[in-house]
Amino acid sequence: MKGMNFVLSEEQVEKIKEWDKKNGCEDVYTDAVGTRLTYSFTPTSLGCVETIYCEVCKEKLDVTEYDW
């Protein structure tokens, strides 16, 4: 059985970094291992929806590139 790989483009990564810095949570950690951002990848029949959740401020960012 083959596995699944989810890849973010460099543009998506930069967008996440800018958003994280703007929301003021970049230096806040929620547990001993530093979990703060949850990366959600939802495969659909059209493409993959990529959403980032901040566990501190509860904001979410959609970084999906809708060029399906």
C-alpha positions in Angstrom: 0.0 0.0 0.0 1.3 3.4 -0.9 1.2 6.3 1.6 0.0 9.8 1.2 2.2 12.8 1.1 1.0 16.4 1.6 3.3 19.2 0.4 3.0 22.9 0.9 4.5 25.3 -1.6 7.0 27.9 -0.6 4.4 30.6 -1.1 2.0 28.8 1.3 4.7 28.4 3.9 5.5 32.1 3.7 1.8 33.0 4.0 1.6 30.8 7.1 4.7 32.5 8.6 3.3 36.0 8.0 -0.1 35.1 9.4 1.5 33.5 12.5 3.6 36.6 13.1 0.6 38.9 12.6 -1.7 37.1 15.0 1.0 37.4 17.8 1.1 33.7 18.7 4.5 32.8 17.2 6.2 32.7 20.7 3.3 31.0 22.6 3.3 27.2 23.1 0.4 25.1 24.4 2.3 22.1 25.7 5.7 20.6 26.5 6.5 19.8 22.8 5.5 23.2 21.5 2.3 22.2 19.7 0.5 25.4 18.5 -0.4 25.0 14.8 -2.4 22.2 13.4 -2.1 21.5 9.7 -5.2 20.0 8.2 -5.1 18.4 4.7 -8.5 17.3 3.3 -8.3 15.4 0.0 -11.4 15.9 -2.2 -12.3 14.8 -5.7 -11.1 18.2 -7.0 -8.0 18.7 -5.0 -6.6 19.1 -1.5 -7.9 21.7 0.9 -5.1 22.9 3.2 -6.1 24.7 6.4 -3.9 25.8 9.4 -5.4 26.2 12.9 -3.8 28.1 15.7 -4.4 26.4 19.0 -3.7 29.6 21.0 -6.0 32.2 19.4 -8.3 29.6 17.6 -7.9 31.4 14.3 -7.7 29.5 11.0 -6.0 30.2 7.7 -6.9 28.6 4.4 -3.8 28.3 2.3 -5.4 26.1 -0.4 -4.3 27.0 -3.9 -7.6 26.7 -5.8 -6.2 26.1 -9.2 -7.7 22.7 -9.6 
